Amino acid sequence: MVQLSQEKLHKRITSAEGVQMQYKSLFESAYELALPQRNLWTTFSQGSNKMDRVYDSSGISALNGFVNRMQSSLTPPFIKWAELKAGPAIGADQKTEANKILEVITDIIFSVINSSNFSVAVGEMYYDLAVGTGAMLILEGDDDDKPIKFISVPVSNLALDEGANGEIVGIFRKHCLPARGIFETWKDIKPTGDILKIIKDEPEKELEFKEATYYDDKEKVWYYDVLYKKDRVVSRTLTRNPWVIVRWSKIIGEVFGRGPLLQALPDLKMLNKGKELAIRAAQLNIFGVYTATDDGITNFNTIKIQPNSVIPVARNAGPSGPSIAPLPRTGDLNAQNFMFEELKQQINTLMLNDRLPPDAGPVRSATEIVERMKQLQVDTGAAFGRLIFEFVQPLLQNVIHILEKKGIISFGGGIKIDNIAVTTQILSPIARSEAIEEVNAIVQSDQILKGIDPTGQLTQLTFDTEKLADIIVNKLGVSPMAIRSLEERDALKQQIAQGLAQQQQVEQQ
């Protein structure tokens, strides 16, 4: 595939937009109940109230808990939550030195990330990820003090298509902006006569452009085009994909992901409808509905069951009954409350917002915190692996590319996270719990072997203690700067051997 013609590109965008519209009703329901303020699937004017149909905030609360948990567990602000490491292709004699260099580069990367707007953008992206798909645009900054810009793009503005391996190879964005900002957005734009006229006569008029970022699997490059109507006004060849598209879980044949919020959607709908009916029932219980005799003449077309209403009837009781009487009330409020609590519990469970004891309360032990992280990792399951593959590694690779281009970092012929020469180690709490479990397994194995053979000979025969020490410090994320190189260890061994030899000579004398 080469750069597409305008006609073929327009057809490809139209096809991807048609697929996107198939998800509209599903996503619209989820956003309406749990993300009403971020609902861009439904057209609202600025300042509109988007919560007219929301009768219960449990979905909003559970979603906020999900986003906070993901951000604090996977990408905690102002913390180095990942680290570049030498891969298996690097020899053991070079790995220690390579790790020291990569640690310095990692520190620079996270210094840039933590001084940028990343924490804001990733939080917004996690809201969309809860539905199933998150999107972030990583651009080169104009200022030297802020070399990178992170932009969370609502999925409602994106149409996607996949390649043969299920990877995203086409990202098509609907981009609306006032005419006065066109040249500032695209400095290399070749505007049509219509655009120039609008810029001159109506600079505040909003124009709609379509951005297309797509991959050429033969040339191994990305193309970036901008269409206005059917005219291509911007055309670029890219050395990297500036988009990071991450999906929580994916079904074969579907391009958009499905997240925990969609799993909780039936419970959210039931809870919201139940609360709506409960509010109406509460009005009836508070104000009451009454019947009144009307000499046998009743017009059913005018009967309204609502608070403070009076329904004309022929009689209330006995031969004629009282002139006015309350309408008997129905419904079991206790049964309703039980159902509501059960639904809330299920929603929180599906949204990973119901783990162990609540965060509020007395100080928690380290064991409890580790168990909390372990439980979160178990619940994320396959989604955690997809987060690493589709989010963490592409994110770091984009940051590395920009910093290398600006000359801020350098490493030989360049850094490519291929999991062969260079790999990533996740240091965030959600991954650290697994490392602690592996270290605990080593410690327990050592204790069991010493229990069998208190002399320690069985342990020495089983474990290579020097390699074991390297594994432990690596799993626990100890800085490579604090670890001795192989040469330093050999020199230290010689010093120890010489010291023991001298001590023996002194004792023999």
N, C-alpha and C positions, 0 to 999 in steps of 0.2 A: 504494500500500500504506500502511495505517495500522498503528498498534500492534496486534499480533496478539492475538486472544483466547487464553485459556489453553489451550483445546482445540487450536486451530490451531498455537500455539507448541509444544505438546507433540508434535504430529505432525511438525512440522518438525525438532525436535531428534531424534526417533526416526529419521526418514529420514536425517539427517546421520550419526547414530551407526551406522546400517546400512552406509553407504558407508565409514565409518572401519574397520569390522570386515573389509571386503574386503581391506584392506591389512595386516591383523594378522599373518598368517603370513610375509609378505615382510619387514615391518619387524622382526618378532621374530627372524628369522634373522640380520639385519644387526646388531641390538643384541646378540644372544647371542655373536657372534664378535668384534666390535670395540668394543662399548660394554657389556660385561656388567654393570658396576657401575651403569649408568644404565638398565638394562633394566626398564622398568615395564610392558611389554606382557605379561610373564609374572608371575604372582602369587608373591611371595616374602614370607616373614616377615622382620621386622627382624633384621639380623645374619646373614642366610643367606649361604652361599657361592654366588655366582652364576657361578663359573668352573669348575664341575665338568666341563663339556663343552668347555672351551677347552684345546687341546693346543699351540697356537702363539700367540705374542704379536705376530706381525708386523702383524696388523690393528689391534691396540691402538696399537702404535708408529706405524704409518702415519697413523692417525687423529689422534693427538696432534700429529704433524708438520703435518697439514693445519690443525688448529685454531690452532697457534702461527703458522703461515705466514699464515693469514687475518687473525689479530688484529694481527700486526706489519705486514702489508702494507696492510690496509684501514682498521682502527681502532686504530692503535697507542696504548697507554696514555699519558696525560699529554702528548699532543701534539695540536695543532689539526689534525685530519685533513680538515677541510672548511671552506669559507668561503662566506658569503652574498655575492652579487654583484648589482649592478644588471643587470636583464635588457634585452633589445633594445627594449622599449617606453620605456625611459628615454632622453631626449635626450642627445646628446653633451655639451651644455653643462652638464647636471645630473649626468651619470654619475659624474664624479670626486668630487663632493661627496657623492653618495648612497653611493658605495663606502666613503668614509671613515666615514660613520655606520654602515653595515652592518658594517664591520670592528670597530668598537667593540662592536656588538651580538654579533658572532661571538665576540669575546673573552669576553664575559660568559657566553654560552651554553656555551663549552667550559670556562670556569672552574667552572660548575655541574656539567657532565658529569664533569669530572676529579675533582671533590671528592665525587662520588656513588659508588654501587656499580656504575656502568655497566661498567667493565672486567671485573668478576666476572661480571655477568649476560650480557654479550655473548660471553664465552668459553664459557659453558655453552650458549648458543644455537647457537654454531658447531658443537658436537658434533651437535646435532639436524639442523642444516643439511647436514652431511656425508651424512646419510641422504636428505635431500631437502627438509625443511621445518623452519624455525625460527620460534619464536614468542616475542615479548617483550611484556610488559604494562607500560605507562608510566603511573604514578599520581602524583598530587599528594602531596608529602610533608607531614607534620604539623608539622615543625620548620622554622624560618626558615633555619637553617644548612644544611639538607638539603631543599630545596624539591621534589625529584623522587626517586621510587623506581623503579628498574628491576627487573623480575621476569622471569626466564626460565622459561617454562612448558613442561613436557614435552609433546611432541606426542601422546603416548599419552593425555593427559587432554583432548584437543581433538577436536571434530568440526567440519568446515567445510563451507560451501556457497558456490557462486559465483553471480555475476550474469551478465547477458547478455554482458558484455565480458571475461569471464574473471577479474574482480577478486573478491576475497573480500568477500562482503556479509553473511555470517553466521558468527559464532564462538561455539561452544557448548562450555562447559567443565564438566567434572565436578569439583566442588569439595567435598572432604571435610574437616571440621574438628570438634573437640570442641564440645559444646553450650555450654560456658562462654564460647567465643569468638565466638558468633554476633552479639551486640550490638556488640562491638568491631569486627567486620568490616563489618556493615551497620547503621549508626546509624538508618537510616530503615526498618528492617524492620518488617513487620506480622506477627508470629508467630501461627501457629495454636495451638489449644489443645494439640495434641500436642507442639509445640516447647516451649511454656511448661512443660508437665509434665516433659519430659525435662530441661530446664535446671534445674528445681527438684530433681528426684529423682536424676537421673543426669548430673551436669554433665560427667563425663569421657567420656561415650558419644559416639562419632563418628557424625555425621550426614552424609548425602550430599545436596548441593544441585546444581542445574544452572543455571549462569549462561548467559544468552543475550544476545549483543550483535549486533544486526542493523540493517541500513540500510533507510530508507524513501526510495526513489528519487524519490517525488513531493514529499514534504515536505523532502527533502534533510537529514534528521536521522538520528541513530543512537539506537536504543532499547536500554536495558539492563534486563533482567528476571531475577529469580531465582525458580526454582521449587523447592518442596519437595514431593516426590511430584507431584501435579498442581495444587497450589495456588501462585498467584503471591504471593510474600511481599515482593518488592521490585520497584518499577517506577520507572524514571527515563528522562528524555529528555536525551540528551547533545549537546553542541556539537562533539564530536570523537570519533574512534574511538581509544580508548586502546590498541588492539592494533596491533602491527606483525607481520604475517605475511609471511615471505619464503621463496620457493621457489627452489632452485638451478636447476632446469630443469623444464619443464612440458609434458605431453602433452595435446593437445586432448581434452576429455572427462573428464580426471582432475583432481581438486581438490587432491590432495597432490602435492608435487614429488618429483623423483627426483634424488638426488645422486650424487657420485662413489663413495660407499661401496657403493651398489647396483650400480654398474658393476663394482666389484671383487669383488662377493659370490661369483660362481662360483669365482674364483681362491682366495678365502678359504676356501670350503668344501672345495675340493680340497686346499689346503695343510693345513688342520686335520685332515682325514681321513687324509692322508698321514702327518702327524706322529703321529697316534694309532696307525696301523699300524706306523710305524717304532719307536715305543716298545715295542710288543709284540714286534717282531722283535728289538729289542735285548735284551729279557729272555731270549728263546730263545737268542740268541748268547752271552750272558753265562753263563747257568746251564746251558744245554744240555738236550736231551731224549734219553732212552736207551731201548733195547729190551732185553728179557730173554726168554729161552726159557721156555716154560710147558708143555712136553710136548704141544704141538699143541692145547692148549685155550686159546682166546682169546675173551674176552667183549667184543665191540666197543662195547657199551653203557657200558662202564666206562672206555674209553680217553679220556684227556684230554691234549691237547698243550699243555703249559704248563711253565714252568721247574721243574726238579727232579723232573719226573714220570718214571715208568718204565712203558713199554708192554709187556705180556706178548705174546710172539710164539712161534711154533713153533720157529723156528731163525733164526740170524743169518747163517751162511755154511757152505759145505762140507756134509758129511754131517750134522753137527749144529751146527757153528760155535761161537764163544765163548759163554759164558753171558750176557755183558752186552756191549753195543756202543753207541756213540753214534749218534743219528739223523742222517743227512746233512742239512746246512743248505743253504738256498736263499736267493735274493735277492742283489741287487747294491747294496751300500751306496753306492758312488760314483754310480751312476745315480740313486739316490734323492736324494742331495745336489744333483746337478745340476738335477733337476726342482724341488727346493725353492727353490734360488737363483733359478731362472727365474721361479717364481711370485711370490717376494718382490719381484723387480724390477718385475714387471708390476703388482703391487699398489701399490708406491710411485709408479709412473708415473701410474696412474689417480687416486691420492690427492694428486697435485701435490706429492709429497714426494721427487722425484728430479730435481733441476735443477742442471746444471753441476757443478763440483766440490763436494764436501761443504763445509758451513759450517766444520767444524773444519780446522785447518791454518794455513798462513802467512797473513799479512795480504793481503787481496784488494784489487785496484785498483778505482778508481771505475768504470772501464769494465765490469769484471766484475760489479759490483753492479747497474749499470744493465741489463746483459744479463740478469741473474737476474730483475729485476723485469719486463723486457720478456717474458721467457719465461713468467712466471707470468700476465701479462696475456693473452698469446696463448692459454694453456691454459684460462683461465677463460672466454674468448670471450663468448658471449651471456650467460652467467651473470653477468658483471660488470655489464652493463647492467641486468639484472633486480635485482641487488643495490642499485644506485643508485635504481631506480624503486620497489621494494617495501620497501627497508630504510632507506637513508640519508635520503631526502627525507621519508618519513613520520615517521621518528625525530626529525629536526630540527624538523619542523612541530609535533609533540606537545610537544617541549621549549619551543618558542617560545610555544605557546598557554598553557602553564602559567606561564611567566615573565611573559607579558603579563597574565594573570589576577592574578598576585601583585603586579603593578606594578613588577617588577624591570627590565623593558625596555619601551620604547614606540617606535613608528615610524609617525607619521601615523595612518592609519586601521587600522593593524595590518599584520603581515607575513604574507603568504601566498606560499609557494613554488610559484608557478604557471609558472615558467620563461618568463614574459613580462615582468612587472615586477621580480620577484625570482627569481634562480636560484641554484644551488649550484655551487661549483667544488671538486672533490675534490683535496685536497692530500696524501693519503696516498701512500706510495711506489709502490703499484701503479698509480696514475694519473699520478704525477709523471714516470715513465719515458716515457709517451706525449708529455707536454709537452716533455720534453727532446729527443725525436726531432723534433718539429715545429720547435723552435728550431734544432736541428742542420741541418734542411733549409733554413732561412732562411740560416744562416751559409754552408753549402755553396753555395747559389745565389749569394750575394754574392761568394764566392771565385771561382766559375766565371766570373761576369760580369767581374770585375776581371782574370782571366786573359785573357779575350778582348779587353778594352779597359782597359789599365793606367791610362789617364787618369782612370777613374772616371766618365766622362760617361754610359756605358751604364747603370751602376748607378743614377745619379741620375735618368735618364729612366725606368727600370723601377720603382724603389721610391720610395714616399713615406716617407722615412726617419723622419719624426716619428711616423707611424702605425705604422711597423715597430717602432720603439722601444717604443710602447705595447703592441703584441702580444707582444713578447719578455718584457717585465717582467710582463705579465699571465699568460703561460704559465708562467713560473718562480715565480709566487706571491709577487711582491714586494709588500710592504705598500702599500696606497693612500696611507697617511700619508706615505710617502716620495716620492710622485709629485706633481709640480707640476700645479696646475689650469690650464685653458686661459687664464684671466685672468693667472695668474702667468707663464705662458709668453709671452703677448703683451707683458707689461710687461718681461720679460727681453730679448725681441727688440728692443724699443725702446731699452733701455739699451745693448745691444750695437751697434745701429745708430748711436746717438748717440756712443758711444765711438769707433767707426770714423771717423765724420765729423770729430770733433775731432782725431783722429790725422792724418787727411788734411790738415786745415787747418794743423796744426803743421808737417807735412812740406813743405807748399807755401810756408810762410813762411821 
